[in-house]
Amino acid sequence: MSVLIDLLRRNRWFFLPYALTLTVVGTLQLLTTQTQLMRWVNVRNTPIADVFFLYVTYLGDGAFFVIICIILLIYNRRMGILAFASFALSSLVSLFLKTVVFDGSPRPLRFFEHSLSEYHLIEGLDIHSYNSFPSGHTTSAFALFGLLAFLDRRKDRGWVYFLIAALTGYSRVYLFQHFVEDVFVGSLIGTGASMLVYLWLKKVSRAGGP
């Protein structure tokens, strides 16, 4: 327990804005519907935001995560192993929920296909129809950038890592790929996975392991 408290305290610049965001977004989900939240995000579109989020969303791609893992492995073997462990754990949990527990859950494009309202879609973007919950990109983004925040000696940069992860999650809603609840839960899975593997490393280190 003391190790967990130390992790939270040392990385408060990551966890404080994250906790505030979870509280605000969680409250909004209790007070409104996923449809209302989707419409709120969808109508706030601009040509610049279309391009920006089209590229930002790749920061949550599994291939990007693996590239960072390899770079960390070259730089520091222990960090690389930790990153691969975080990637594996977060991806497996997300994939299990997405394809087994909530298999076939409709994404916004399918959910709103008979809606009378018009939604902003980016031309040429491949928008998926099923396996919406949770958001895999958001899971990966929070697993990766949460872990980088934990490993960074400059703890005051924690909010930057959080902001990048949050923008990646927001991009999934903006691009009409996921609902807010998908992103909300994805962030919890990703952050939780990185916390677990980081705490595991601390335990192994204290025990004199590799």
TAPEBEL-V383316 format. One line per field, one symbol per residue. phi: phi as a letter, one per 40 degrees, with the letter a starting at -180 (. if undefined). burial: b if it has 24 or more other ideal C-beta (glycine too) atoms within 12 Angstrom, else e. Layout:
phi=???
burial=???
This chain:
phi=.cccccccccbccccccccccccccccccccbbccccccdccccbadccdcdcccdcccbcdccccccdccccccadcccccccccccccccccccccbbcbdgdccddccbcbccccbcbccgccbcbbfcbcccccdccccccccccccccccccdcccccccccccccccdcgcacccccdcdcccccccccccccccccccccgcc
burial=eeeeeebbeebebbbeebeebbeebeeebeeeebeebbbebbeebeeebbeebbebbebbbbebbeebbeebeeeeeebbbbbbbbbbbbbebbbebbeeeeeebebbbebbeeeeeebbebeeeebbeebbbbbbbbbbbbbbbbbbbbbbeebeebbebbbbbbbbbbbbbbbbbbbbbbbbbbbbbbbbbbbbbbbbbeeeeeeeee
